[in-house]
Amino acid sequence: MESAPPIREIFDRLLAAYGPQGWWPAETAFEVIVGAVLVQNTRWENVERAIAGIKSAGVLDPHALHRLSAEELQELIRPAGVFRVKAKRLAAVLTYLVEEHNGDTASLAQTPSGQLRRELLALHGVGPETADSILLYAAEHPSFVIDAYTRRVLERHGWAEPTASYDQLQRLFETALPRDAPLFNEYHALIVEVGKRHCRRTPKCEGCPLECLLPDSRPAN
Ligand code: SF4
C-alpha cells in the first residue's frame, strides 16, 4: 500500500538543491507548443535540432508552418525522430491553432483551461502530457504535468502504484498545492532535473535531494 507523497517537502528539497529552473526552454509560446509535440519519445537535444531547423527556414510561426506540405513539415522535423508520425500530430495542432485561435497563442491563455484541455486532447496524437505541457507552459494555465520522471519518482518512493493513471498522479499534486501556474511550472521542471541527474533508469540515490525520503532511507531498486 502506497503512502501519501509529501508534495510540499519534495518541492522544497528540489528547489533548495537546484534553484529556479526558468522553464520552458523556448523563446515563445509557439515554440513551446512545437517542442511539446516533438518531445514525445525522444531526447530534448533532438527537439532542439528540429526547432533550430524550423527557425533557420524562417517558418517558426503558426501560419507559416501550417502552410507547409506534409512532406516539407516531415523534412523539417526529421531530427526529432518518427517524423512522419510527429508531422501528423503537429499538423493537427497547427490546424487547431490556426482555425480556432487564428494562430494567436495569446488566445489559448484566454480560453477556459477545462475547455482548452478537452479540445487539445481531442486532437490527433495529443495525450495528457502534451496537452498539459501546452496548457502550463504556453498558456500559463495551472495544469500539472506528469511525465515519466514524475511517475518514476513517485513509484520508487512507494507513493504511487505502477497501475496509477495519469489523472490519479496529477490529482496528487493538484490537490496538495494551490492552483498556481508558476508553482506548477517550477515543480515539473525540478522533477525533470532530479530525473536527469539521479532518477534515471538505474537510480543514483546517493546524494539525491530526495534520498532522505526513500522508504526506510534505502536506495531504490
Ligand atoms: S532518491 Fe533515488 S528513487 Fe528517489 S528520486 Fe532520487 S534517485 Fe530517484
py3Dmol code that shows the C-alpha trace and the ligand (Angstrom):
import py3Dmol

protein = """\
ATOM      1  CA  MET A   1       0.000   0.000   0.000  1.00  0.00           C
ATOM      2  CA  GLU A   2       1.461   3.338  -1.015  1.00  0.00           C
ATOM      3  CA  SER A   3       1.813   6.286   1.359  1.00  0.00           C
ATOM      4  CA  ALA A   4       0.894   9.884   0.501  1.00  0.00           C
ATOM      5  CA  PRO A   5       3.768  11.853  -1.023  1.00  0.00           C
ATOM      6  CA  PRO A   6       4.962  14.867   0.951  1.00  0.00           C
ATOM      7  CA  ILE A   7       4.290  17.106  -2.038  1.00  0.00           C
ATOM      8  CA  ARG A   8       5.457  20.349  -0.493  1.00  0.00           C
ATOM      9  CA  GLU A   9       8.598  18.853   1.043  1.00  0.00           C
ATOM     10  CA  ILE A  10       9.604  17.281  -2.282  1.00  0.00           C
ATOM     11  CA  PHE A  11       9.333  20.685  -3.927  1.00  0.00           C
ATOM     12  CA  ASP A  12      11.229  22.475  -1.157  1.00  0.00           C
ATOM     13  CA  ARG A  13      14.073  19.958  -1.242  1.00  0.00           C
ATOM     14  CA  LEU A  14      14.422  20.074  -5.022  1.00  0.00           C
ATOM     15  CA  LEU A  15      14.266  23.863  -5.146  1.00  0.00           C
ATOM     16  CA  ALA A  16      16.864  24.147  -2.387  1.00  0.00           C
ATOM     17  CA  ALA A  17      19.156  21.769  -4.276  1.00  0.00           C
ATOM     18  CA  TYR A  18      18.763  23.077  -7.830  1.00  0.00           C
ATOM     19  CA  GLY A  19      17.282  26.598  -7.603  1.00  0.00           C
ATOM     20  CA  PRO A  20      14.733  28.056 -10.047  1.00  0.00           C
ATOM     21  CA  GLN A  21      14.853  26.346 -13.456  1.00  0.00           C
ATOM     22  CA  GLY A  22      13.432  29.131 -15.637  1.00  0.00           C
ATOM     23  CA  TRP A  23      11.368  26.784 -17.807  1.00  0.00           C
ATOM     24  CA  TRP A  24      10.227  26.084 -20.570  1.00  0.00           C
ATOM     25  CA  PRO A  25      13.444  26.240 -22.653  1.00  0.00           C
ATOM     26  CA  ALA A  26      11.862  28.238 -25.514  1.00  0.00           C
ATOM     27  CA  GLU A  27      11.663  31.838 -26.685  1.00  0.00           C
ATOM     28  CA  THR A  28       7.959  31.992 -27.497  1.00  0.00           C
ATOM     29  CA  ALA A  29       4.695  30.257 -26.575  1.00  0.00           C
ATOM     30  CA  PHE A  30       4.508  28.870 -30.102  1.00  0.00           C
ATOM     31  CA  GLU A  31       7.975  27.352 -29.766  1.00  0.00           C
ATOM     32  CA  VAL A  32       6.747  25.689 -26.547  1.00  0.00           C
ATOM     33  CA  ILE A  33       3.836  24.142 -28.446  1.00  0.00           C
ATOM     34  CA  VAL A  34       6.065  22.791 -31.217  1.00  0.00           C
ATOM     35  CA  GLY A  35       8.521  21.446 -28.638  1.00  0.00           C
ATOM     36  CA  ALA A  36       5.749  19.806 -26.587  1.00  0.00           C
ATOM     37  CA  VAL A  37       4.605  17.842 -29.637  1.00  0.00           C
ATOM     38  CA  LEU A  38       8.076  16.914 -30.871  1.00  0.00           C
ATOM     39  CA  VAL A  39       9.480  15.825 -27.486  1.00  0.00           C
ATOM     40  CA  GLN A  40       7.263  12.736 -27.299  1.00  0.00           C
ATOM     41  CA  ASN A  41       9.550   9.688 -27.018  1.00  0.00           C
ATOM     42  CA  THR A  42      12.771  11.476 -27.821  1.00  0.00           C
ATOM     43  CA  ARG A  43      15.587  13.386 -26.175  1.00  0.00           C
ATOM     44  CA  TRP A  44      15.313  17.152 -25.843  1.00  0.00           C
ATOM     45  CA  GLU A  45      18.537  17.606 -27.857  1.00  0.00           C
ATOM     46  CA  ASN A  46      16.784  16.142 -30.916  1.00  0.00           C
ATOM     47  CA  VAL A  47      13.882  18.548 -30.458  1.00  0.00           C
ATOM     48  CA  GLU A  48      16.327  21.443 -30.270  1.00  0.00           C
ATOM     49  CA  ARG A  49      17.877  20.386 -33.575  1.00  0.00           C
ATOM     50  CA  ALA A  50      14.457  20.216 -35.221  1.00  0.00           C
ATOM     51  CA  ILE A  51      13.430  23.615 -33.855  1.00  0.00           C
ATOM     52  CA  ALA A  52      16.725  25.148 -34.948  1.00  0.00           C
ATOM     53  CA  GLY A  53      15.999  23.885 -38.476  1.00  0.00           C
ATOM     54  CA  ILE A  54      12.466  25.346 -38.401  1.00  0.00           C
ATOM     55  CA  LYS A  55      13.894  28.662 -37.222  1.00  0.00           C
ATOM     56  CA  SER A  56      16.561  28.810 -39.865  1.00  0.00           C
ATOM     57  CA  ALA A  57      13.935  28.046 -42.521  1.00  0.00           C
ATOM     58  CA  GLY A  58      12.093  31.131 -41.225  1.00  0.00           C
ATOM     59  CA  VAL A  59       8.835  29.266 -40.524  1.00  0.00           C
ATOM     60  CA  LEU A  60       8.606  29.184 -36.729  1.00  0.00           C
ATOM     61  CA  ASP A  61       5.190  30.797 -36.944  1.00  0.00           C
ATOM     62  CA  PRO A  62       1.765  29.090 -36.754  1.00  0.00           C
ATOM     63  CA  HIS A  63       0.567  30.288 -40.166  1.00  0.00           C
ATOM     64  CA  ALA A  64       3.866  29.691 -41.963  1.00  0.00           C
ATOM     65  CA  LEU A  65       4.243  26.175 -40.553  1.00  0.00           C
ATOM     66  CA  HIS A  66       0.606  25.400 -41.250  1.00  0.00           C
ATOM     67  CA  ARG A  67       1.034  26.341 -44.917  1.00  0.00           C
ATOM     68  CA  LEU A  68       3.777  23.738 -45.490  1.00  0.00           C
ATOM     69  CA  SER A  69       3.006  20.487 -47.259  1.00  0.00           C
ATOM     70  CA  ALA A  70       3.121  17.253 -45.259  1.00  0.00           C
ATOM     71  CA  GLU A  71       6.453  16.368 -46.914  1.00  0.00           C
ATOM     72  CA  GLU A  72       8.006  19.760 -46.124  1.00  0.00           C
ATOM     73  CA  LEU A  73       6.901  19.506 -42.494  1.00  0.00           C
ATOM     74  CA  GLN A  74       8.260  15.959 -42.218  1.00  0.00           C
ATOM     75  CA  GLU A  75      11.605  17.033 -43.615  1.00  0.00           C
ATOM     76  CA  LEU A  76      11.911  19.927 -41.178  1.00  0.00           C
ATOM     77  CA  ILE A  77      11.148  17.882 -38.082  1.00  0.00           C
ATOM     78  CA  ARG A  78      13.120  14.798 -39.149  1.00  0.00           C
ATOM     79  CA  PRO A  79      15.784  15.298 -36.386  1.00  0.00           C
ATOM     80  CA  ALA A  80      13.058  14.770 -33.716  1.00  0.00           C
ATOM     81  CA  GLY A  81      12.580  11.135 -34.832  1.00  0.00           C
ATOM     82  CA  VAL A  82       9.475   9.236 -36.023  1.00  0.00           C
ATOM     83  CA  PHE A  83       8.974  12.305 -38.143  1.00  0.00           C
ATOM     84  CA  ARG A  84       6.010  11.078 -40.211  1.00  0.00           C
ATOM     85  CA  VAL A  85       4.003  10.356 -37.079  1.00  0.00           C
ATOM     86  CA  LYS A  86       5.043  13.596 -35.412  1.00  0.00           C
ATOM     87  CA  ALA A  87       4.379  15.665 -38.540  1.00  0.00           C
ATOM     88  CA  LYS A  88       0.786  14.416 -38.499  1.00  0.00           C
ATOM     89  CA  ARG A  89       0.426  15.296 -34.827  1.00  0.00           C
ATOM     90  CA  LEU A  90       1.983  18.700 -35.303  1.00  0.00           C
ATOM     91  CA  ALA A  91      -0.240  19.367 -38.319  1.00  0.00           C
ATOM     92  CA  ALA A  92      -3.311  18.602 -36.190  1.00  0.00           C
ATOM     93  CA  VAL A  93      -2.203  21.068 -33.524  1.00  0.00           C
ATOM     94  CA  LEU A  94      -1.354  23.700 -36.155  1.00  0.00           C
ATOM     95  CA  THR A  95      -4.764  23.343 -37.788  1.00  0.00           C
ATOM     96  CA  TYR A  96      -6.425  23.761 -34.397  1.00  0.00           C
ATOM     97  CA  LEU A  97      -4.298  26.784 -33.555  1.00  0.00           C
ATOM     98  CA  VAL A  98      -4.881  28.479 -36.909  1.00  0.00           C
ATOM     99  CA  GLU A  99      -8.544  27.616 -37.373  1.00  0.00           C
ATOM    100  CA  GLU A 100      -9.765  28.002 -33.781  1.00  0.00           C
ATOM    101  CA  HIS A 101      -7.401  30.695 -32.498  1.00  0.00           C
ATOM    102  CA  ASN A 102      -6.333  32.477 -35.687  1.00  0.00           C
ATOM    103  CA  GLY A 103      -2.748  31.419 -34.964  1.00  0.00           C
ATOM    104  CA  ASP A 104      -2.686  33.581 -31.848  1.00  0.00           C
ATOM    105  CA  THR A 105      -1.167  31.807 -28.852  1.00  0.00           C
ATOM    106  CA  ALA A 106      -2.469  34.535 -26.505  1.00  0.00           C
ATOM    107  CA  SER A 107      -5.960  33.264 -27.327  1.00  0.00           C
ATOM    108  CA  LEU A 108      -5.058  29.953 -25.655  1.00  0.00           C
ATOM    109  CA  ALA A 109      -4.494  31.759 -22.362  1.00  0.00           C
ATOM    110  CA  GLN A 110      -7.921  33.382 -22.678  1.00  0.00           C
ATOM    111  CA  THR A 111      -9.687  30.068 -23.265  1.00  0.00           C
ATOM    112  CA  PRO A 112     -11.019  28.438 -20.053  1.00  0.00           C
ATOM    113  CA  SER A 113      -8.496  25.771 -19.081  1.00  0.00           C
ATOM    114  CA  GLY A 114     -11.012  22.896 -18.907  1.00  0.00           C
ATOM    115  CA  GLN A 115     -12.247  23.686 -22.405  1.00  0.00           C
ATOM    116  CA  LEU A 116      -8.738  24.097 -23.809  1.00  0.00           C
ATOM    117  CA  ARG A 117      -7.624  20.797 -22.283  1.00  0.00           C
ATOM    118  CA  ARG A 118     -10.622  18.949 -23.740  1.00  0.00           C
ATOM    119  CA  GLU A 119     -10.020  20.457 -27.176  1.00  0.00           C
ATOM    120  CA  LEU A 120      -6.318  19.617 -27.153  1.00  0.00           C
ATOM    121  CA  LEU A 121      -6.977  16.045 -26.008  1.00  0.00           C
ATOM    122  CA  ALA A 122      -9.384  15.609 -28.899  1.00  0.00           C
ATOM    123  CA  LEU A 123      -6.599  16.315 -31.435  1.00  0.00           C
ATOM    124  CA  HIS A 124      -4.791  13.511 -33.220  1.00  0.00           C
ATOM    125  CA  GLY A 125      -1.825  12.260 -31.191  1.00  0.00           C
ATOM    126  CA  VAL A 126      -2.197  14.661 -28.263  1.00  0.00           C
ATOM    127  CA  GLY A 127      -2.154  12.863 -24.915  1.00  0.00           C
ATOM    128  CA  PRO A 128      -2.446  14.334 -21.425  1.00  0.00           C
ATOM    129  CA  GLU A 129       1.263  15.090 -21.007  1.00  0.00           C
ATOM    130  CA  THR A 130       1.413  17.061 -24.265  1.00  0.00           C
ATOM    131  CA  ALA A 131      -1.894  18.811 -23.546  1.00  0.00           C
ATOM    132  CA  ASP A 132      -0.827  19.780 -20.029  1.00  0.00           C
ATOM    133  CA  SER A 133       2.594  20.960 -21.237  1.00  0.00           C
ATOM    134  CA  ILE A 134       0.853  23.277 -23.700  1.00  0.00           C
ATOM    135  CA  LEU A 135      -1.661  24.426 -21.077  1.00  0.00           C
ATOM    136  CA  LEU A 136       1.001  25.160 -18.497  1.00  0.00           C
ATOM    137  CA  TYR A 137       3.993  26.349 -20.461  1.00  0.00           C
ATOM    138  CA  ALA A 138       2.383  28.003 -23.499  1.00  0.00           C
ATOM    139  CA  ALA A 139      -0.859  29.291 -21.988  1.00  0.00           C
ATOM    140  CA  GLU A 140       0.025  29.601 -18.282  1.00  0.00           C
ATOM    141  CA  HIS A 141      -2.957  27.590 -17.098  1.00  0.00           C
ATOM    142  CA  PRO A 142      -2.343  25.738 -13.806  1.00  0.00           C
ATOM    143  CA  SER A 143      -2.391  22.174 -15.117  1.00  0.00           C
ATOM    144  CA  PHE A 144       0.210  19.908 -13.520  1.00  0.00           C
ATOM    145  CA  VAL A 145       2.349  17.946 -15.994  1.00  0.00           C
ATOM    146  CA  ILE A 146       3.010  14.286 -15.253  1.00  0.00           C
ATOM    147  CA  ASP A 147       5.878  12.751 -17.181  1.00  0.00           C
ATOM    148  CA  ALA A 148       7.886   9.538 -16.960  1.00  0.00           C
ATOM    149  CA  TYR A 149      10.237  11.051 -14.375  1.00  0.00           C
ATOM    150  CA  THR A 150       7.327  12.047 -12.120  1.00  0.00           C
ATOM    151  CA  ARG A 151       5.896   8.560 -12.266  1.00  0.00           C
ATOM    152  CA  ARG A 152       9.285   7.002 -11.594  1.00  0.00           C
ATOM    153  CA  VAL A 153       9.990   9.156  -8.525  1.00  0.00           C
ATOM    154  CA  LEU A 154       6.531   8.513  -7.088  1.00  0.00           C
ATOM    155  CA  GLU A 155       6.737   4.758  -7.638  1.00  0.00           C
ATOM    156  CA  ARG A 156      10.268   4.331  -6.350  1.00  0.00           C
ATOM    157  CA  HIS A 157       9.363   6.066  -3.120  1.00  0.00           C
ATOM    158  CA  GLY A 158       6.225   3.999  -2.658  1.00  0.00           C
ATOM    159  CA  TRP A 159       3.942   6.999  -3.230  1.00  0.00           C
ATOM    160  CA  ALA A 160       2.134   5.548  -6.248  1.00  0.00           C
ATOM    161  CA  GLU A 161       1.269   2.146  -7.650  1.00  0.00           C
ATOM    162  CA  PRO A 162       2.573   1.258 -11.129  1.00  0.00           C
ATOM    163  CA  THR A 163      -1.072   0.932 -12.190  1.00  0.00           C
ATOM    164  CA  ALA A 164      -1.953   4.510 -11.202  1.00  0.00           C
ATOM    165  CA  SER A 165      -3.422   6.525 -14.065  1.00  0.00           C
ATOM    166  CA  TYR A 166      -2.146   9.858 -15.323  1.00  0.00           C
ATOM    167  CA  ASP A 167      -5.150  11.591 -13.783  1.00  0.00           C
ATOM    168  CA  GLN A 168      -4.596   9.938 -10.392  1.00  0.00           C
ATOM    169  CA  LEU A 169      -0.988  11.101 -10.299  1.00  0.00           C
ATOM    170  CA  GLN A 170      -1.961  14.583 -11.422  1.00  0.00           C
ATOM    171  CA  ARG A 171      -4.543  14.775  -8.628  1.00  0.00           C
ATOM    172  CA  LEU A 172      -1.846  14.030  -6.023  1.00  0.00           C
ATOM    173  CA  PHE A 173      -0.169  17.312  -6.935  1.00  0.00           C
ATOM    174  CA  GLU A 174      -3.190  19.402  -7.789  1.00  0.00           C
ATOM    175  CA  THR A 175      -5.000  18.645  -4.538  1.00  0.00           C
ATOM    176  CA  ALA A 176      -1.934  19.276  -2.359  1.00  0.00           C
ATOM    177  CA  LEU A 177      -0.866  22.563  -3.954  1.00  0.00           C
ATOM    178  CA  PRO A 178      -2.523  25.912  -4.637  1.00  0.00           C
ATOM    179  CA  ARG A 179      -3.603  26.148  -8.298  1.00  0.00           C
ATOM    180  CA  ASP A 180      -0.698  28.316  -9.289  1.00  0.00           C
ATOM    181  CA  ALA A 181       0.834  28.134 -12.772  1.00  0.00           C
ATOM    182  CA  PRO A 182       4.327  29.440 -11.814  1.00  0.00           C
ATOM    183  CA  LEU A 183       4.461  26.885  -8.964  1.00  0.00           C
ATOM    184  CA  PHE A 184       3.391  24.005 -11.242  1.00  0.00           C
ATOM    185  CA  ASN A 185       5.875  25.214 -13.850  1.00  0.00           C
ATOM    186  CA  GLU A 186       8.768  25.196 -11.388  1.00  0.00           C
ATOM    187  CA  TYR A 187       7.762  21.921  -9.789  1.00  0.00           C
ATOM    188  CA  HIS A 188       7.672  19.965 -13.037  1.00  0.00           C
ATOM    189  CA  ALA A 189      10.967  21.481 -14.175  1.00  0.00           C
ATOM    190  CA  LEU A 190      12.587  20.437 -10.880  1.00  0.00           C
ATOM    191  CA  ILE A 191      11.301  16.876 -11.238  1.00  0.00           C
ATOM    192  CA  VAL A 192      12.825  16.701 -14.703  1.00  0.00           C
ATOM    193  CA  GLU A 193      16.104  17.908 -13.232  1.00  0.00           C
ATOM    194  CA  VAL A 194      16.195  15.250 -10.496  1.00  0.00           C
ATOM    195  CA  GLY A 195      15.190  12.705 -13.123  1.00  0.00           C
ATOM    196  CA  LYS A 196      18.080  13.622 -15.378  1.00  0.00           C
ATOM    197  CA  ARG A 197      20.640  13.855 -12.590  1.00  0.00           C
ATOM    198  CA  HIS A 198      19.598  10.999 -10.323  1.00  0.00           C
ATOM    199  CA  CYS A 199      16.354   9.174 -11.026  1.00  0.00           C
ATOM    200  CA  ARG A 200      17.434   7.570 -14.277  1.00  0.00           C
ATOM    201  CA  ARG A 201      16.579   4.094 -15.451  1.00  0.00           C
ATOM    202  CA  THR A 202      19.124   2.935 -12.887  1.00  0.00           C
ATOM    203  CA  PRO A 203      18.633   5.251  -9.903  1.00  0.00           C
ATOM    204  CA  LYS A 204      21.555   7.089  -8.413  1.00  0.00           C
ATOM    205  CA  CYS A 205      20.088   7.675  -4.961  1.00  0.00           C
ATOM    206  CA  GLU A 206      23.308   8.571  -3.251  1.00  0.00           C
ATOM    207  CA  GLY A 207      23.458  12.349  -2.985  1.00  0.00           C
ATOM    208  CA  CYS A 208      19.973  12.796  -4.457  1.00  0.00           C
ATOM    209  CA  PRO A 209      17.978  15.621  -2.802  1.00  0.00           C
ATOM    210  CA  LEU A 210      15.141  13.123  -2.222  1.00  0.00           C
ATOM    211  CA  GLU A 211      17.313  10.354  -0.765  1.00  0.00           C
ATOM    212  CA  CYS A 212      16.113  11.044   2.785  1.00  0.00           C
ATOM    213  CA  LEU A 213      12.534  10.495   1.622  1.00  0.00           C
ATOM    214  CA  LEU A 214      13.102   6.923   0.470  1.00  0.00           C
ATOM    215  CA  PRO A 215      11.168   4.255   2.361  1.00  0.00           C
ATOM    216  CA  ASP A 216      13.484   3.189   5.203  1.00  0.00           C
ATOM    217  CA  SER A 217      16.050   5.541   3.589  1.00  0.00           C
ATOM    218  CA  ARG A 218      17.293   2.629   1.482  1.00  0.00           C
ATOM    219  CA  PRO A 219      18.328   3.179  -2.139  1.00  0.00           C
ATOM    220  CA  ALA A 220      15.564   2.378  -4.639  1.00  0.00           C
ATOM    221  CA  ASN A 221      15.828  -0.638  -6.954  1.00  0.00           C
TER     222      ASN A 221
END
"""
ligand_1 = """\
8
SF4
S 16.341 9.140 -4.051
Fe 16.560 7.592 -5.648
S 14.479 6.990 -6.140
Fe 14.373 8.934 -5.053
S 14.328 10.494 -6.637
Fe 16.437 10.233 -6.014
S 17.263 8.712 -7.443
Fe 15.035 8.602 -7.571
"""
view = py3Dmol.view(width=600, height=400)
view.addModel(protein, "pdb")
view.setStyle({"model": 0}, {"cartoon": {"style": "trace"}})
view.addModel(ligand_1, "xyz")
view.setStyle({"model": 1}, {"stick": {}})
view.zoomTo()
view.show()
